[in-house]
Amino acid sequence: MTSTAGFSGRSGGRAVRPTRRRLLTAVVWVAVAVSAWFAVELLLGHVDWRAVRASLGLVSVPSAVVLVVLLLVRQVLSAAPLAYYVPGLSLVRSVQSDLTASLLATFAPTPSDIVVRVAMFRSWGLDPVMGLAGSAINSVKFYTIRFGAPLLGLVLLVPRGADVGTVWPALASALVAAVLLTALLLLARADHLAAWLGRTAARAVRRFHRAADPERWASVLVETRANAERGLRRGLVPSMVALTGMVLAEGVLLVVALRAVGVGAAELPSVEIVGLFLLLFVVTALPLYGLGVLDALLVAAWVSATSPQLEPELIAGTVVWRVVTLAGIYVLGLGSLAQWRWEERGR
């Protein structure tokens, strides 16, 4: 009797959690849609969508191929640093894990991406806790690059007469990047900080996965800290270069998208496209990579730097960029997930 009641309570809790997650996902999507609509209305005003559609028709097959290749380069550079912190993880599997986790994180709230990473690491014979610790280190590095990108954008735009109002936000963002990098270096040198982080992370994960043992996570993260210290000495520069290359590859992808819809270099130089993108890169921290908000800010900045007559082409270019970067990643993520499932069935 008691055991039946206990089982019912647990199953009821499990039934409630997926419902809450679905509701949370729906709320996020609605919030993104509303934010995107307001951003377009406030920053762009009336848009000639007929002209936008005409510009989209200019995208050629060669341009589409180049865009896909740049997307693949971006994803490889994004996943490459993880191999420095997870012993035995190949570059191919690192990319596969990254794409699959990105797919699930978009359409289902945390910990769906964590669960699939754990399952993949286990299926490959890797320690899942070491894998998650490495993923956490990689995430810190990505946020370091995310907040450091505006400073790089400022460097690109200063010779072209950058707006003085962009200097202080870029410097403030760079300060955040410096703090994150300093914290990562301190974590790699102090066992007690690594143990505290392991226990804290395990307690957070236990809300969704009760098997997470805080002491086990603490000991593994201390062990990871020792490996990370060696990895940081060996891989700090290569991994940061890779992540910087990832951001620049996306900037180049944006340049190609704009050129594909008819925005010429004489009208809007590539350095201004990439520079303004880097200045606003922190906006990608918003859901769906800043969908709508970042797009509107970019188009508004480009229009102010060129001419309102270019607005339809600029909007079309950002649409092409979004289709490639978002839809492309989801397609690749589905392919990665399907491949992993197929490999598992064959074992």
C-alpha positions in Angstrom: 0.0 0.0 0.0 2.7 2.4 1.0 4.9 1.5 -1.8 2.1 1.9 -4.3 1.4 5.4 -3.0 5.0 6.3 -3.1 5.2 5.1 -6.7 2.1 7.1 -7.7 3.6 10.2 -6.1 6.8 9.8 -8.1 5.1 9.1 -11.3 2.8 12.1 -10.7 5.9 14.2 -10.2 7.3 12.9 -13.4 4.1 13.7 -15.2 4.1 17.3 -13.9 7.7 18.0 -14.9 7.3 17.5 -18.6 4.1 19.6 -18.5 6.0 22.4 -16.8 8.9 22.1 -19.3 6.5 22.3 -22.2 4.9 25.4 -20.7 8.3 27.0 -20.1 9.3 26.3 -23.7 6.1 27.8 -25.0 6.5 30.9 -22.8 10.1 31.3 -24.2 9.0 31.0 -27.8 6.2 33.5 -27.2 8.6 35.9 -25.5 11.1 35.6 -28.4 8.3 36.2 -31.0 7.0 39.3 -29.2 10.5 40.7 -28.6 11.4 40.1 -32.3 8.2 41.8 -33.4 8.8 44.9 -31.2 12.4 45.1 -32.3 11.4 45.1 -36.0 8.6 47.6 -35.4 10.6 50.0 -33.2 14.0 49.9 -35.0 13.0 49.3 -38.6 9.4 50.7 -38.9 7.7 50.1 -42.2 9.4 47.4 -44.2 8.9 46.8 -47.9 8.6 43.0 -47.7 8.0 42.7 -51.4 11.4 44.2 -52.0 12.8 41.8 -49.4 11.3 38.8 -51.2 12.8 40.0 -54.5 16.3 40.3 -52.8 15.9 36.8 -51.4 15.5 35.5 -55.0 19.0 36.6 -55.8 20.7 33.9 -53.7 22.5 31.6 -56.1 23.5 28.0 -55.7 27.2 28.7 -55.4 26.5 31.3 -52.6 24.3 28.7 -50.8 27.2 26.2 -51.0 29.7 28.7 -49.6 27.2 29.5 -46.7 26.9 25.8 -45.8 30.6 25.3 -45.9 31.1 28.3 -43.6 28.4 26.9 -41.2 30.3 23.6 -41.0 33.6 25.5 -40.3 31.8 27.5 -37.6 30.5 24.3 -35.9 33.9 22.5 -36.0 35.6 25.5 -34.5 32.9 25.7 -31.8 33.3 22.1 -30.7 37.0 21.7 -31.1 38.1 23.1 -27.7 36.1 20.4 -25.8 38.6 17.7 -26.9 41.3 19.4 -24.8 39.3 18.6 -21.6 37.7 15.3 -22.2 40.3 12.5 -22.7 39.5 10.2 -25.5 36.9 12.5 -27.2 37.6 12.9 -30.9 36.8 16.0 -32.9 34.1 14.3 -34.8 32.3 13.1 -31.6 32.8 16.5 -30.1 31.0 18.1 -33.0 28.3 15.4 -32.8 27.7 16.1 -29.1 27.7 19.8 -29.6 25.2 19.8 -32.4 22.8 17.3 -30.6 22.9 19.3 -27.3 22.3 22.6 -29.2 19.3 21.1 -30.9 17.7 19.8 -27.7 18.5 23.0 -25.7 16.5 25.0 -28.2 13.3 22.9 -28.3 13.4 21.6 -24.7 14.5 23.4 -21.5 17.5 22.2 -19.4 18.4 19.5 -18.5 17.5 17.9 -21.9 20.9 18.9 -23.3 22.7 17.7 -20.2 20.9 14.3 -20.3 21.8 13.7 -24.0 25.4 14.7 -23.4 25.7 12.2 -20.5 24.1 9.5 -22.6 26.5 10.1 -25.5 29.6 10.2 -23.3 28.6 6.9 -21.7 27.9 5.3 -25.0 31.4 6.3 -26.2 33.0 4.8 -23.1 33.9 8.2 -21.6 33.4 9.4 -18.0 30.2 11.5 -18.2 31.1 13.6 -15.3 34.5 14.4 -16.9 32.6 15.2 -20.1 30.2 17.6 -18.4 33.0 19.3 -16.5 34.8 19.7 -19.9 31.6 21.1 -21.4 31.3 23.6 -18.5 34.9 24.8 -19.1 34.1 25.1 -22.8 31.0 27.2 -22.0 33.0 29.6 -19.8 35.4 30.1 -22.7 32.6 30.7 -25.1 31.1 33.3 -22.8 34.6 34.9 -22.5 34.7 35.2 -26.3 31.1 36.4 -26.4 31.8 39.3 -24.1 35.2 39.9 -25.7 33.9 40.2 -29.2 32.7 43.8 -28.9 36.3 44.9 -28.2 37.5 43.2 -31.3 34.6 44.9 -33.2 35.7 48.2 -31.8 39.3 47.6 -33.0 37.9 47.0 -36.5 35.7 50.1 -36.6 38.0 52.7 -34.9 40.1 53.3 -38.0 36.8 53.9 -39.9 35.6 56.5 -37.3 33.6 54.4 -34.8 30.9 56.1 -32.8 32.3 57.3 -29.5 29.1 55.9 -27.8 30.2 52.4 -28.6 33.5 52.6 -26.8 32.4 52.3 -23.2 29.9 49.4 -23.7 32.7 47.5 -25.6 35.2 48.1 -22.8 32.6 47.1 -20.1 32.0 43.9 -22.1 35.7 43.2 -22.3 36.0 43.6 -18.6 33.4 40.9 -18.1 35.4 38.7 -20.5 38.5 39.3 -18.4 36.7 38.4 -15.2 35.4 35.1 -16.7 38.9 34.2 -18.0 40.5 35.0 -14.6 37.9 32.9 -12.8 38.6 30.0 -15.1 42.4 30.3 -14.5 41.8 30.5 -10.7 39.5 27.4 -10.9 42.3 25.5 -12.6 44.7 26.3 -9.8 42.6 25.7 -6.7 41.2 22.4 -5.5 38.8 23.8 -3.0 37.2 26.0 -5.7 36.8 23.0 -8.0 35.3 20.9 -5.2 32.8 23.7 -4.4 31.8 24.0 -8.0 31.4 20.2 -8.3 29.1 20.0 -5.3 27.1 23.1 -6.4 26.6 21.7 -9.9 25.6 18.3 -8.6 23.0 19.7 -6.3 21.5 21.7 -9.1 21.4 18.6 -11.4 19.9 16.5 -8.6 16.7 18.5 -9.0 16.3 16.7 -12.4 18.5 13.6 -12.0 18.6 12.2 -8.4 21.6 9.9 -9.1 24.0 12.9 -9.1 26.3 12.6 -6.1 27.7 15.9 -4.9 30.8 14.3 -3.4 31.5 12.2 -6.5 31.1 15.4 -8.7 33.4 17.2 -6.3 36.2 14.6 -6.5 35.8 14.3 -10.2 36.0 18.0 -10.7 39.1 18.2 -8.6 40.6 15.5 -10.8 39.4 17.5 -13.8 41.0 20.6 -12.4 44.3 18.9 -12.4 43.7 17.8 -16.0 42.3 21.2 -16.9 45.4 22.9 -15.5 47.5 20.8 -17.9 44.9 21.4 -20.6 44.9 25.1 -20.0 48.6 25.3 -20.3 48.5 23.2 -23.5 45.1 24.3 -25.0 44.3 27.7 -23.7 45.6 29.6 -26.7 44.5 27.0 -29.4 41.0 26.8 -27.9 40.5 30.6 -27.6 41.8 31.0 -31.1 39.3 28.3 -32.3 36.4 30.1 -30.5 37.5 33.5 -31.9 37.7 31.9 -35.3 34.1 30.6 -34.8 32.8 34.1 -34.2 34.8 35.5 -37.2 33.5 32.6 -39.4 30.0 33.6 -38.5 30.8 37.2 -39.4 32.1 36.1 -42.7 29.0 34.0 -43.2 27.0 37.2 -42.6 29.1 39.0 -45.2 28.5 36.3 -47.8 24.7 36.3 -47.0 24.5 40.1 -47.6 26.6 39.9 -50.8 24.3 37.1 -52.0 21.3 39.3 -51.9 22.9 42.2 -53.7 24.6 44.4 -51.0 27.9 45.4 -52.7 31.2 46.1 -51.0 31.1 49.7 -52.2 27.8 50.2 -50.4 28.7 48.4 -47.2 32.3 47.2 -46.7 32.9 43.8 -45.2 34.9 45.3 -42.3 31.8 47.3 -41.2 29.5 44.3 -41.5 31.8 42.2 -39.3 32.7 45.1 -37.0 29.1 45.9 -36.2 28.2 42.3 -35.8 31.0 41.9 -33.2 30.0 45.0 -31.4 26.5 43.5 -30.9 27.6 39.9 -30.4 26.6 39.9 -26.7 23.0 40.0 -27.8 23.3 36.4 -28.9 23.0 35.5 -25.3 19.2 36.1 -25.7 17.0 33.0 -26.6 17.4 31.6 -30.1 20.7 33.5 -30.5 19.0 36.9 -30.1 16.5 36.2 -32.9 14.7 39.3 -34.0 16.4 41.7 -31.6 20.0 41.2 -32.9 18.7 41.2 -36.5 16.8 44.5 -36.0 19.8 46.1 -34.3 22.2 45.0 -37.1 19.9 46.3 -39.9 19.3 49.6 -38.1 23.1 50.1 -37.6 23.8 49.2 -41.2 21.1 51.5 -42.6 22.4 54.4 -40.5 25.9 53.7 -42.0 24.6 53.5 -45.6 21.2 54.5 -46.9 17.5 53.7 -46.1 17.2 52.5 -49.7 19.3 49.5 -48.8 17.0 48.3 -46.1 15.2 45.6 -48.0 18.5 44.0 -49.1 19.9 44.2 -45.6 16.8 42.5 -44.1 17.0 39.8 -46.8 20.6 39.2 -46.0 19.9 38.8 -42.3 17.1 36.4 -43.2 19.5 34.3 -45.2 22.0 34.3 -42.4 19.3 33.2 -39.9 18.0 30.4 -42.1 21.6 29.0 -42.5 22.7 29.4 -38.9 19.5 28.4 -37.1 17.7 26.0 -39.5 21.1 24.6 -40.7 22.2 23.8 -37.1 18.9 22.2 -36.4 19.2 20.0 -39.5 22.7 19.1 -38.6 21.6 18.4 -35.0 18.9 16.1 -36.1 21.4 14.3 -38.3 23.8 13.9 -35.4 21.1 12.6 -33.1 19.9 10.1 -35.7 23.4 8.9 -36.4 24.1 8.4 -32.7 20.8 6.5 -32.3 21.6 4.3 -35.2 25.1 3.6 -33.8 23.5 2.6 -30.5 21.0 0.2 -32.1 23.9 -1.5 -33.9 25.7 -2.3 -30.7 
